[in-house]
């Protein structure tokens, strides 16, 4: 668990997301067959890597939110 500057562990939050069943199964298998891994750890590390990739591609970090995050089904384009 990550720690703050004064060495207190950061609290984790729960989030609910909808995933493709095959993707979830693959993540579960990765956690099961990787010694010391957990499903949460696999997902967290994958999200960290993807966000770093997106920010590198963008050339900067994403700014703070200025409104509410859109939820629900994606809009048709």
C-alpha positions, 0 to 999 in steps of 0.5 A: 500500500502506498504511503503519504509523506508522513508514512501513513498508509493511504486509504483505498476506495472501491469502484464498480466498473463493468468489464468484458467477462473474458477480460475479467477471467483473464485478470483473475487467472493472472492473479491466481497464478502469479505468486503474491498477486491479487485481483486488485493489485493486477487491476491497479498496476494495469491502470497505472501503466495505461494512464502513464502511457496515455499521459506520455502520448498526450505530452502532459498529465491530465488536468483536474476534473472541472465537472462531473464524470459522465457515467452510463452507456457511451454516447453514440458517435 
